[in-house]
Each structure stands twice: as C-alpha cells, then as structure tokens.
Amino acid sequence: MAKTKLLLGICGSISAYKAPLIVREFVKLGYEVRCVMTESAKQFVSSAVVSNLSHYNTIIDMFDPRFDNDGSWHIHLAHWADCMVIAPCSATTISKLSIGSADNALLLVALSLPKKTPLIIAPAMDSDMWEHPSTNRNISVLKEDGAIVIPPDSGELASGLVGIGRLPEPNTIVSFVDSHLEHKRTSSISTPIEVEYEPVFINTVASAVEKDQWQASLELELLKQTNNSVTASAQNLSNEIILITAGPTQEPIDDVRYITNHSSGKMGYALAEVARDFGAKVILVSGPVSISPPKGVELHLVTTSKEMFETVQHFSKEYTIGIMAAAVSDFTPSTPIHGKIKKEHSSQTTMIELVKTADILHTLGHSKHSNQFLVGFALESEELRLNATKKLSSKRADMIVGNYANKPNSGFHGDNNTISVFYSNGVIEDFEPMTKQECAIELFKRIALYKTYCEQRTV
C-alpha cells in the first residue's frame, strides 16, 4: 500500500518540544512526513532534529532557494499531502488561518491545500488565551471552513497555572489523526467531517519526566475540581458495582485430565477484598483455587472458560467497573473424551485438537457502555510493553495491568507482584514490587482517578 503523505506544521509554543515525538510516531506507523515550521518555532525545537526524524528537509523560509525552484513549491507540497496537521498550533496561527493570511511558509502551505485535503489543528496555549472570545471566534470560523480541531488537554501549563490549553500527548494526536484518516478512507462521505476521538494506543514509551508531568497535572486538576484526595475517591466505591474474574480455568481432556494455567487467584481475590473494603458491591467470578473465599462478596465458582464466559456475560450490563484478572485458558480440546484415556491403549504420540476459547475481555470491551470502565490483565514472558499496548487497543479496554511471568516478585503463585499500568491515553506507569494486597489498593486509586478523568473528557 502507498504510504499516507502527511504535512506537519509546527508553531512557536513551548509544547513544540513534542513535535519530534509526533514525527517519530507517524513515521513508525508508516506515514511519509514532511514538516513546515514558523520562525518562532525555532526558539523551541531544532529543525535539524525534525528533519532527521522525517528524512526530509524542514521548510521554514518561504523563499528558501532549495525549494523555490519554480515559485510554486507551496502548491506542489499542498497537493502532495493527503492531510495537514498543525501541532502545536498557536493562537497567532489560529488567528491568521481564520482570515486567510499567508505571511509565512506554514500559512502559505495551509492556504494552498485542496478542498479535499483535511486540515487538522491541535491548539496549545495558556487557558486565558484559549478561552479568550477572539480565539473562540477564530476556532468557530476554522471549523465552519472545514478544519478539524483536536481539543486541548487540561493540566499544568507553562505559566505554572493549571487549566485547559495543554497540547495533547503525541500518541493522542497521532491516534486522532490516524482514526480520522481511516474513517475518511472507509467512508463514502467526501467532505471533511469532525470525528469523535476513540483512543487507539500508539506504542510510545514516554520518558519518566513526561509520565510524572501527566500524573501531576491530572491529579492537580482533579483535586482542584473535586477537593478530594485520590485516596479518598478510591475508598468511596459505594456507588460502584465491580465485576472481577480470578484464578485459572480448567479445560477437560478426558474425565481425569485437563488443560489449565498456573494461577493461584491471589491477585483477583485481593482486588475483591479491597473493593469490598472500599464500599463497592463486588461480584467475583472465580475458577478453581485453593484459597478461602472473601466474605461479603457475591461469589460465583466456575471451572471451564465457557462457564466463566457465560457467567461474566450474565453480569455484563450490570457492572460499572470490570476487572478481568483471571488466567483464562486460550484453548480447549475440541472433543473431550468421556472416560479416561488409557496409556496402554494409546500410541507413542497422541494428538489432541485444540480450539480457541471465547475472548472475555474482547467481548466486554466491544460491548461496554459509556458508564462502564474496563480493566484487563496482561501476563507476558517478553515484550510486555508491546504486547500490553496491543491488547489495550484490540480489546478496547480503558486500562491494562501488565506483569512478567518469568521475573522475581511477579506473576503466579507468590504473594508479591510487580505491575505496570497502561492507560488508554498512552501513559505507562511502572511500580516497584509490592504485595498483591498493596497492588490492589494502588490499582483502585488509579482506576478512581482515571475513570473520573475519562468521564470529564466525555462531558
């Protein structure tokens, strides 16, 4: 397939430091990217870095002789592109776009775009600038002209204030654009339309600084709005119905043998106990385990993956928070044998045909309502980040809890676990080893925080 051709415009904003990450993620997705910067953008990001990542010279001067061979470089470049994205887009550029000004290279290309080519802008500025009536008018004009606006995020701003105006994280911008272009490719509608953003995770490993900034910004904004601590919000789950799966499943080969996973159920049971203590109604669907059932929860014991699937489906419309922590068998014998397979009656090798079991997390993720929050688990032996982020996207979960099966203080059986939390907006948070009870407490803090964040973004 031909590569999608994308023009990235970069304006003068402190958030322009994210532009190289945006270029990198588009290139990793297979896009062909060319960049145009304003003069002021050079104060915040190196054109050499952008050029190196995009593999094309970055245009800044509209009269640069390297590009201005026939005087119409802007027309050729605008017609080359399948889409133009301006990220970050400053208040000045928004104003000039709204009146059709073309006094720099970026504006010149944007004004030259054919009608069929989408223009997507990601504004970035301080809250007062974003909320100023003139900015609102200019944004309205651009939308009427067909431009698509990626809403700015809330959080800590360059000024030190907290509010709306932050440039969304690179993976959010890339996901938005990729989703829109995919919709455009598969839709019969030929005119640009504004699509609702559905998070599709791009595998970006954010730096520790960026993760800390995201966490701090989010917590500060929520604290400002609710005047409650994160811990307090987690410990008040009295309005939540929490559906949890735990333990292994057993898939019968014959009447005495089965296929299973190495799962003790300790993580799922710890989650159920903490949720109960925090005041939630807890529905626990458990495979065969050797631990005592927690008191005060609604317990449903199952054996096979089919039984677990059917039981979870029974409560699929009822839960508000679903946590799929069970180690469900991925395969089951196609035809279990009645009785016992006798060793002396079998050949040296015996073939057992396996078929895939129903995917519980995938089914819940593709049928959940807007008021339902879904958490999955990913246990991996290698490439945890890659596999967990793929699972997050394909299952349409809000959060994935990942850990390794082959590392100390992690995985099955033990009382400790070492987890990483993958959020649907692209943030990854790593934790030090903890007891599974402590993991459960920390997870409910993050669930309460991120669930509130998601709800606010959909208002």
Secondary structure, DSSP 8 states (H G I E B T S, - for coil): ----EEEEEE-SSGGGGGHHHHHHHHHHTT-EEEEEE-TGGGGTS-HHHHHHHHTS--B--TT-TTT-SSS-HHHHHHHH-SEEEEEEE-HHHHHHHHHT---SHHHHHHHT--TTS-EEEEE---HHHHTSHHHHHHHHHHHHTT-EE---EEEE-TTS-EEEEE---HHHHHHHHHHHHHHHHH-S--S----------------HHHHHHHHHHHHHHHHHHH-S-HHHHHT--TT-EEEEEESB--EESSSS-EE-----SHHHHHHHHHHHHTT-EEEEEE-S-SS---TTSEEEE--SHHHHHHHHHHTTTT-SEEEE--B--SEEESS--SS---GGGS-SS----EEE---HHHHHHTT--TT-EEEEEEEESS-HHHHHHHHHHHHT-SEEEEEESSSTT-SSSSSEE--EEEETTS-EEE---EEHHHHHHHHHHHHHHHHHHHHHHH-
